[in-house]
Amino acid sequence: MIPNSADMAGRLNSAALPALAARSIHVPGYPRSGAPGVVHLGLGAFFRAHQALVFDTLLQRGDTRWGVFGVAMRSTALADSLQAQDGLYAVQVASSAGSQWQVGGAIWQTAVAARAPAWVVQSIAAPSTRWLTLTVTEKGYRPELAQLIVQGLSARLAAGLPGLTIASCDNLVGNGRQLQALCLAAAQTVGPALADWVAGNCAFPNSMVDRIVPAATPQRLAAAREALGVADEAALGTEAFWEWVIERRFADASDADTLAAAGVTVVDDVAPFEAAKLRLLNGSHTAMACMGAVAGWPVIGECIMQPAVRSFIHGLMTQEVGPQLARPDWPAYRDALLARFANPALQHSVHQIANDSSQKIPQRWPPSVLGALRAGLPVDHLAFAAAAWMRYLRGSDELGQSYAMHDPMAGELQALALAHAGDAAASVQALGRLPAIWDEVLSNDQRWLALVTRRLDAIGRLGVLGALVKLQAGLDGE
């Protein structure tokens, strides 16, 4: 990438890299002017703190095929900020041992799909492109996404170019298969020849990604300026832990060894890792987010520092969720999660995690509840989590402070929660049987609904903390 010609003194860009290296900050040590080999859809914080840094590692090793054409789906501000910084951004990586800053350089070009769809299509169809990756969130897998991808694949077919590895990195069960089905359906509307080519030449590996990446804050941007000596409008913070587990299914089979050398776990079956992440990490996160929002604990670190919450999360994972999992090292993964949740540097907002709960809960809680019931395991902690979510939906905490809910079903859910706010049984009948969120079997399981009702009643009478204490004492607080 050619350094920005504008007067960018005082802002992170290519010209600032030598000074940053002199400060012992890790910076890109490779040329950034070639044609990108990866097109990534979804230019948010998670991608930039996760896969983009894996690609940065590969580039640092001299493999120039992993430069990224980064596509923001709608956010013009983010794409423009990155473009003004030559695609560079700083990441503060924090652990119990301290923190350090590094500058990611894998993003070589940026665009906005809503503003320049033809450019995105051309990039997918570029001869240099080998991979297409996505982090567009669970709710982003819609026909228009597949149409954009398929337009690029159609252009590749017309040009006689090879197929791509198309890797979903979102929190969806069987994300590769879901994306493949979506793309094949879109390709079929163009013609059977394109659908056959996509099926035969493009690889859609299932993938699981894990790293906690809080939303950027003014404090983080100020810390970046102090550490770097220049302003960075795209600075991020994350934890030292990261994991990327990907199915051994690539358009170029040699990519398996290449990724493994950078720390990626390449396996024949992602499902055990995927289930552990969704149910242990994401399931616990959503539970704490709802409890924290209601109790007035603003970040996950403050939630887990409450002894009752830590005991609750340990019990949720140990007694109800973990025993169902096929991931062989799930107890060690659980222990790592408890340490990660307590990382004081992350400041992960409970309201950020609670966003889009109607989209997230169906994957995170009902499979664990159903599995536990079938296996004869307890579901007390899962029922408490469900009750905490129902209380969260009222839109105000226990101190009477209102908060906004960002969810595609927010209006409907809040109306139901408020209409039955004084009646736990009616609340559970209204919110615990919604087919969009709860499994049909579960939504008609009277034992489960009765247990959730008791937990919601306890939260209403005793507050979140008081109800947790009663739960752990083996009482219902009646």
NORSUL-V161607 format. One record per residue. N is the residue number from 1. RES is the residue in three letters. D_LAST is the distance of its C-alpha to the last C-alpha in Angstrom with 2 decimals. Layout:
BEGIN
n->N res->RES d_last->D_LAST
n->N res->RES d_last->D_LAST
END
This chain:
BEGIN
n->1 res->MET d_last->66.07
n->2 res->ILE d_last->68.60
n->3 res->PRO d_last->67.35
n->4 res->ASN d_last->66.53
n->5 res->SER d_last->69.74
n->6 res->ALA d_last->68.09
n->7 res->ASP d_last->67.97
n->8 res->MET d_last->64.62
n->9 res->ALA d_last->65.23
n->10 res->GLY d_last->61.99
n->11 res->ARG d_last->59.92
n->12 res->LEU d_last->59.08
n->13 res->ASN d_last->61.67
n->14 res->SER d_last->64.15
n->15 res->ALA d_last->66.48
n->16 res->ALA d_last->63.80
n->17 res->LEU d_last->63.28
n->18 res->PRO d_last->66.03
n->19 res->ALA d_last->64.66
n->20 res->LEU d_last->61.16
n->21 res->ALA d_last->62.58
n->22 res->ALA d_last->64.29
n->23 res->ARG d_last->60.88
n->24 res->SER d_last->59.90
n->25 res->ILE d_last->57.55
n->26 res->HIS d_last->57.56
n->27 res->VAL d_last->59.42
n->28 res->PRO d_last->60.89
n->29 res->GLY d_last->64.05
n->30 res->TYR d_last->65.23
n->31 res->PRO d_last->67.17
n->32 res->ARG d_last->65.04
n->33 res->SER d_last->67.77
n->34 res->GLY d_last->67.73
n->35 res->ALA d_last->66.38
n->36 res->PRO d_last->62.63
n->37 res->GLY d_last->61.70
n->38 res->VAL d_last->58.05
n->39 res->VAL d_last->56.78
n->40 res->HIS d_last->53.14
n->41 res->LEU d_last->51.14
n->42 res->GLY d_last->48.28
n->43 res->LEU d_last->49.41
n->44 res->GLY d_last->46.07
n->45 res->ALA d_last->44.79
n->46 res->PHE d_last->43.51
n->47 res->PHE d_last->46.87
n->48 res->ARG d_last->48.78
n->49 res->ALA d_last->46.69
n->50 res->HIS d_last->46.67
n->51 res->GLN d_last->49.32
n->52 res->ALA d_last->51.80
n->53 res->LEU d_last->51.76
n->54 res->VAL d_last->52.35
n->55 res->PHE d_last->55.31
n->56 res->ASP d_last->56.39
n->57 res->THR d_last->56.50
n->58 res->LEU d_last->58.66
n->59 res->LEU d_last->60.94
n->60 res->GLN d_last->61.26
n->61 res->ARG d_last->62.42
n->62 res->GLY d_last->65.24
n->63 res->ASP d_last->63.95
n->64 res->THR d_last->64.74
n->65 res->ARG d_last->63.23
n->66 res->TRP d_last->59.73
n->67 res->GLY d_last->60.28
n->68 res->VAL d_last->57.84
n->69 res->PHE d_last->58.42
n->70 res->GLY d_last->55.07
n->71 res->VAL d_last->53.98
n->72 res->ALA d_last->51.39
n->73 res->MET d_last->50.32
n->74 res->ARG d_last->50.17
n->75 res->SER d_last->49.85
n->76 res->THR d_last->53.36
n->77 res->ALA d_last->52.42
n->78 res->LEU d_last->51.35
n->79 res->ALA d_last->54.37
n->80 res->ASP d_last->56.71
n->81 res->SER d_last->55.36
n->82 res->LEU d_last->55.88
n->83 res->GLN d_last->59.31
n->84 res->ALA d_last->60.29
n->85 res->GLN d_last->59.31
n->86 res->ASP d_last->61.25
n->87 res->GLY d_last->58.04
n->88 res->LEU d_last->57.10
n->89 res->TYR d_last->53.73
n->90 res->ALA d_last->52.20
n->91 res->VAL d_last->49.07
n->92 res->GLN d_last->47.40
n->93 res->VAL d_last->46.09
n->94 res->ALA d_last->43.62
n->95 res->SER d_last->42.27
n->96 res->SER d_last->41.28
n->97 res->ALA d_last->45.03
n->98 res->GLY d_last->45.77
n->99 res->SER d_last->46.90
n->100 res->GLN d_last->50.12
n->101 res->TRP d_last->51.52
n->102 res->GLN d_last->53.46
n->103 res->VAL d_last->55.20
n->104 res->GLY d_last->54.78
n->105 res->GLY d_last->57.98
n->106 res->ALA d_last->57.41
n->107 res->ILE d_last->57.17
n->108 res->TRP d_last->60.79
n->109 res->GLN d_last->60.54
n->110 res->THR d_last->57.92
n->111 res->ALA d_last->57.66
n->112 res->VAL d_last->55.30
n->113 res->ALA d_last->54.99
n->114 res->ALA d_last->54.55
n->115 res->ARG d_last->57.63
n->116 res->ALA d_last->59.94
n->117 res->PRO d_last->58.96
n->118 res->ALA d_last->62.55
n->119 res->TRP d_last->62.59
n->120 res->VAL d_last->59.44
n->121 res->VAL d_last->61.06
n->122 res->GLN d_last->64.24
n->123 res->SER d_last->62.35
n->124 res->ILE d_last->60.67
n->125 res->ALA d_last->64.17
n->126 res->ALA d_last->65.87
n->127 res->PRO d_last->67.85
n->128 res->SER d_last->66.14
n->129 res->THR d_last->62.60
n->130 res->ARG d_last->61.14
n->131 res->TRP d_last->57.37
n->132 res->LEU d_last->55.02
n->133 res->THR d_last->51.48
n->134 res->LEU d_last->48.51
n->135 res->THR d_last->45.39
n->136 res->VAL d_last->44.68
n->137 res->THR d_last->40.84
n->138 res->GLU d_last->39.09
n->139 res->LYS d_last->39.71
n->140 res->GLY d_last->43.43
n->141 res->TYR d_last->44.54
n->142 res->ARG d_last->46.25
n->143 res->PRO d_last->49.66
n->144 res->GLU d_last->51.34
n->145 res->LEU d_last->50.51
n->146 res->ALA d_last->52.18
n->147 res->GLN d_last->55.10
n->148 res->LEU d_last->55.78
n->149 res->ILE d_last->55.76
n->150 res->VAL d_last->57.88
n->151 res->GLN d_last->60.46
n->152 res->GLY d_last->61.03
n->153 res->LEU d_last->61.19
n->154 res->SER d_last->63.64
n->155 res->ALA d_last->65.85
n->156 res->ARG d_last->65.74
n->157 res->LEU d_last->66.88
n->158 res->ALA d_last->69.68
n->159 res->ALA d_last->70.83
n->160 res->GLY d_last->70.88
n->161 res->LEU d_last->68.30
n->162 res->PRO d_last->65.94
n->163 res->GLY d_last->62.29
n->164 res->LEU d_last->59.39
n->165 res->THR d_last->56.34
n->166 res->ILE d_last->53.54
n->167 res->ALA d_last->50.35
n->168 res->SER d_last->46.99
n->169 res->CYS d_last->44.86
n->170 res->ASP d_last->41.78
n->171 res->ASN d_last->38.27
n->172 res->LEU d_last->38.97
n->173 res->VAL d_last->38.76
n->174 res->GLY d_last->42.39
n->175 res->ASN d_last->43.56
n->176 res->GLY d_last->47.21
n->177 res->ARG d_last->47.20
n->178 res->GLN d_last->45.42
n->179 res->LEU d_last->48.00
n->180 res->GLN d_last->50.82
n->181 res->ALA d_last->49.84
n->182 res->LEU d_last->49.65
n->183 res->CYS d_last->53.05
n->184 res->LEU d_last->54.73
n->185 res->ALA d_last->53.67
n->186 res->ALA d_last->55.13
n->187 res->ALA d_last->58.25
n->188 res->GLN d_last->58.77
n->189 res->THR d_last->59.12
n->190 res->VAL d_last->61.99
n->191 res->GLY d_last->63.60
n->192 res->PRO d_last->63.27
n->193 res->ALA d_last->65.59
n->194 res->LEU d_last->63.23
n->195 res->ALA d_last->60.20
n->196 res->ASP d_last->62.18
n->197 res->TRP d_last->63.23
n->198 res->VAL d_last->59.71
n->199 res->ALA d_last->58.47
n->200 res->GLY d_last->61.37
n->201 res->ASN d_last->61.77
n->202 res->CYS d_last->58.46
n->203 res->ALA d_last->55.70
n->204 res->PHE d_last->52.03
n->205 res->PRO d_last->50.19
n->206 res->ASN d_last->46.45
n->207 res->SER d_last->45.25
n->208 res->MET d_last->42.21
n->209 res->VAL d_last->42.24
n->210 res->ASP d_last->39.92
n->211 res->ARG d_last->40.20
n->212 res->ILE d_last->37.94
n->213 res->VAL d_last->39.95
n->214 res->PRO d_last->38.36
n->215 res->ALA d_last->39.92
n->216 res->ALA d_last->42.89
n->217 res->THR d_last->42.47
n->218 res->PRO d_last->45.10
n->219 res->GLN d_last->44.37
n->220 res->ARG d_last->45.25
n->221 res->LEU d_last->48.45
n->222 res->ALA d_last->49.38
n->223 res->ALA d_last->48.86
n->224 res->ALA d_last->51.06
n->225 res->ARG d_last->53.79
n->226 res->GLU d_last->53.76
n->227 res->ALA d_last->53.89
n->228 res->LEU d_last->56.43
n->229 res->GLY d_last->58.57
n->230 res->VAL d_last->58.44
n->231 res->ALA d_last->55.97
n->232 res->ASP d_last->53.95
n->233 res->GLU d_last->52.16
n->234 res->ALA d_last->50.58
n->235 res->ALA d_last->49.29
n->236 res->LEU d_last->46.14
n->237 res->GLY d_last->43.91
n->238 res->THR d_last->42.41
n->239 res->GLU d_last->41.45
n->240 res->ALA d_last->43.91
n->241 res->PHE d_last->42.18
n->242 res->TRP d_last->43.35
n->243 res->GLU d_last->43.60
n->244 res->TRP d_last->45.51
n->245 res->VAL d_last->45.56
n->246 res->ILE d_last->48.00
n->247 res->GLU d_last->49.33
n->248 res->ARG d_last->52.92
n->249 res->ARG d_last->54.21
n->250 res->PHE d_last->56.75
n->251 res->ALA d_last->59.81
n->252 res->ASP d_last->61.57
n->253 res->ALA d_last->60.51
n->254 res->SER d_last->61.69
n->255 res->ASP d_last->58.84
n->256 res->ALA d_last->56.55
n->257 res->ASP d_last->58.43
n->258 res->THR d_last->58.81
n->259 res->LEU d_last->55.08
n->260 res->ALA d_last->54.28
n->261 res->ALA d_last->56.69
n->262 res->ALA d_last->54.63
n->263 res->GLY d_last->51.38
n->264 res->VAL d_last->50.09
n->265 res->THR d_last->48.69
n->266 res->VAL d_last->50.60
n->267 res->VAL d_last->49.20
n->268 res->ASP d_last->49.80
n->269 res->ASP d_last->46.17
n->270 res->VAL d_last->43.83
n->271 res->ALA d_last->40.86
n->272 res->PRO d_last->39.23
n->273 res->PHE d_last->39.45
n->274 res->GLU d_last->38.43
n->275 res->ALA d_last->35.25
n->276 res->ALA d_last->34.32
n->277 res->LYS d_last->34.89
n->278 res->LEU d_last->33.06
n->279 res->ARG d_last->29.98
n->280 res->LEU d_last->29.83
n->281 res->LEU d_last->31.37
n->282 res->ASN d_last->30.87
n->283 res->GLY d_last->27.46
n->284 res->SER d_last->26.18
n->285 res->HIS d_last->28.04
n->286 res->THR d_last->26.45
n->287 res->ALA d_last->22.91
n->288 res->MET d_last->23.81
n->289 res->ALA d_last->25.69
n->290 res->CYS d_last->22.80
n->291 res->MET d_last->20.47
n->292 res->GLY d_last->23.42
n->293 res->ALA d_last->24.40
n->294 res->VAL d_last->21.06
n->295 res->ALA d_last->20.63
n->296 res->GLY d_last->24.34
n->297 res->TRP d_last->25.68
n->298 res->PRO d_last->29.00
n->299 res->VAL d_last->30.27
n->300 res->ILE d_last->29.18
n->301 res->GLY d_last->30.63
n->302 res->GLU d_last->28.30
n->303 res->CYS d_last->25.25
n->304 res->ILE d_last->26.23
n->305 res->MET d_last->27.03
n->306 res->GLN d_last->23.37
n->307 res->PRO d_last->22.58
n->308 res->ALA d_last->19.09
n->309 res->VAL d_last->20.81
n->310 res->ARG d_last->23.64
n->311 res->SER d_last->21.50
n->312 res->PHE d_last->19.63
n->313 res->ILE d_last->23.05
n->314 res->HIS d_last->24.56
n->315 res->GLY d_last->21.90
n->316 res->LEU d_last->22.24
n->317 res->MET d_last->25.98
n->318 res->THR d_last->26.24
n->319 res->GLN d_last->23.82
n->320 res->GLU d_last->23.71
n->321 res->VAL d_last->26.76
n->322 res->GLY d_last->29.52
n->323 res->PRO d_last->30.02
n->324 res->GLN d_last->30.96
n->325 res->LEU d_last->33.66
n->326 res->ALA d_last->37.39
n->327 res->ARG d_last->38.27
n->328 res->PRO d_last->39.50
n->329 res->ASP d_last->38.66
n->330 res->TRP d_last->35.13
n->331 res->PRO d_last->33.75
n->332 res->ALA d_last->36.45
n->333 res->TYR d_last->35.72
n->334 res->ARG d_last->32.02
n->335 res->ASP d_last->33.13
n->336 res->ALA d_last->35.61
n->337 res->LEU d_last->32.99
n->338 res->LEU d_last->30.79
n->339 res->ALA d_last->33.97
n->340 res->ARG d_last->34.98
n->341 res->PHE d_last->31.74
n->342 res->ALA d_last->32.26
n->343 res->ASN d_last->35.86
n->344 res->PRO d_last->36.12
n->345 res->ALA d_last->39.22
n->346 res->LEU d_last->37.68
n->347 res->GLN d_last->35.55
n->348 res->HIS d_last->34.16
n->349 res->SER d_last->32.53
n->350 res->VAL d_last->29.06
n->351 res->HIS d_last->30.29
n->352 res->GLN d_last->33.33
n->353 res->ILE d_last->31.31
n->354 res->ALA d_last->28.94
n->355 res->ASN d_last->32.04
n->356 res->ASP d_last->32.67
n->357 res->SER d_last->29.26
n->358 res->SER d_last->29.91
n->359 res->GLN d_last->32.98
n->360 res->LYS d_last->31.46
n->361 res->ILE d_last->28.12
n->362 res->PRO d_last->29.85
n->363 res->GLN d_last->31.71
n->364 res->ARG d_last->29.09
n->365 res->TRP d_last->25.81
n->366 res->PRO d_last->26.43
n->367 res->PRO d_last->29.09
n->368 res->SER d_last->26.82
n->369 res->VAL d_last->23.96
n->370 res->LEU d_last->26.55
n->371 res->GLY d_last->28.28
n->372 res->ALA d_last->25.24
n->373 res->LEU d_last->24.27
n->374 res->ARG d_last->27.91
n->375 res->ALA d_last->28.12
n->376 res->GLY d_last->25.04
n->377 res->LEU d_last->23.53
n->378 res->PRO d_last->19.85
n->379 res->VAL d_last->18.91
n->380 res->ASP d_last->15.57
n->381 res->HIS d_last->17.48
n->382 res->LEU d_last->19.41
n->383 res->ALA d_last->16.47
n->384 res->PHE d_last->15.16
n->385 res->ALA d_last->18.78
n->386 res->ALA d_last->19.00
n->387 res->ALA d_last->16.00
n->388 res->ALA d_last->17.63
n->389 res->TRP d_last->20.85
n->390 res->MET d_last->19.55
n->391 res->ARG d_last->18.35
n->392 res->TYR d_last->21.75
n->393 res->LEU d_last->23.60
n->394 res->ARG d_last->23.00
n->395 res->GLY d_last->25.72
n->396 res->SER d_last->24.43
n->397 res->ASP d_last->22.54
n->398 res->GLU d_last->19.95
n->399 res->LEU d_last->22.99
n->400 res->GLY d_last->24.28
n->401 res->GLN d_last->27.12
n->402 res->SER d_last->28.30
n->403 res->TYR d_last->29.55
n->404 res->ALA d_last->31.74
n->405 res->MET d_last->30.83
n->406 res->HIS d_last->33.75
n->407 res->ASP d_last->33.23
n->408 res->PRO d_last->35.44
n->409 res->MET d_last->32.54
n->410 res->ALA d_last->31.19
n->411 res->GLY d_last->32.07
n->412 res->GLU d_last->30.55
n->413 res->LEU d_last->27.33
n->414 res->GLN d_last->26.76
n->415 res->ALA d_last->27.61
n->416 res->LEU d_last->25.01
n->417 res->ALA d_last->22.29
n->418 res->LEU d_last->23.23
n->419 res->ALA d_last->23.69
n->420 res->HIS d_last->20.06
n->421 res->ALA d_last->18.55
n->422 res->GLY d_last->16.15
n->423 res->ASP d_last->15.01
n->424 res->ALA d_last->13.32
n->425 res->ALA d_last->14.56
n->426 res->ALA d_last->17.99
n->427 res->SER d_last->18.21
n->428 res->VAL d_last->17.78
n->429 res->GLN d_last->20.26
n->430 res->ALA d_last->22.65
n->431 res->LEU d_last->22.50
n->432 res->GLY d_last->21.55
n->433 res->ARG d_last->24.53
n->434 res->LEU d_last->27.28
n->435 res->PRO d_last->30.20
n->436 res->ALA d_last->31.60
n->437 res->ILE d_last->28.66
n->438 res->TRP d_last->26.93
n->439 res->ASP d_last->28.85
n->440 res->GLU d_last->29.53
n->441 res->VAL d_last->28.14
n->442 res->LEU d_last->24.90
n->443 res->SER d_last->24.48
n->444 res->ASN d_last->24.63
n->445 res->ASP d_last->22.45
n->446 res->GLN d_last->19.59
n->447 res->ARG d_last->17.71
n->448 res->TRP d_last->18.01
n->449 res->LEU d_last->17.16
n->450 res->ALA d_last->13.95
n->451 res->LEU d_last->12.95
n->452 res->VAL d_last->14.11
n->453 res->THR d_last->12.20
n->454 res->ARG d_last->8.76
n->455 res->ARG d_last->10.41
n->456 res->LEU d_last->11.92
n->457 res->ASP d_last->8.99
n->458 res->ALA d_last->7.65
n->459 res->ILE d_last->11.36
n->460 res->GLY d_last->11.75
n->461 res->ARG d_last->9.41
n->462 res->LEU d_last->10.20
n->463 res->GLY d_last->13.48
n->464 res->VAL d_last->14.94
n->465 res->LEU d_last->15.49
n->466 res->GLY d_last->12.20
n->467 res->ALA d_last->10.51
n->468 res->LEU d_last->13.44
n->469 res->VAL d_last->13.05
n->470 res->LYS d_last->9.55
n->471 res->LEU d_last->11.20
n->472 res->GLN d_last->14.14
n->473 res->ALA d_last->12.54
n->474 res->GLY d_last->11.51
n->475 res->LEU d_last->7.71
n->476 res->ASP d_last->5.42
n->477 res->GLY d_last->3.79
n->478 res->GLU d_last->0.00
END
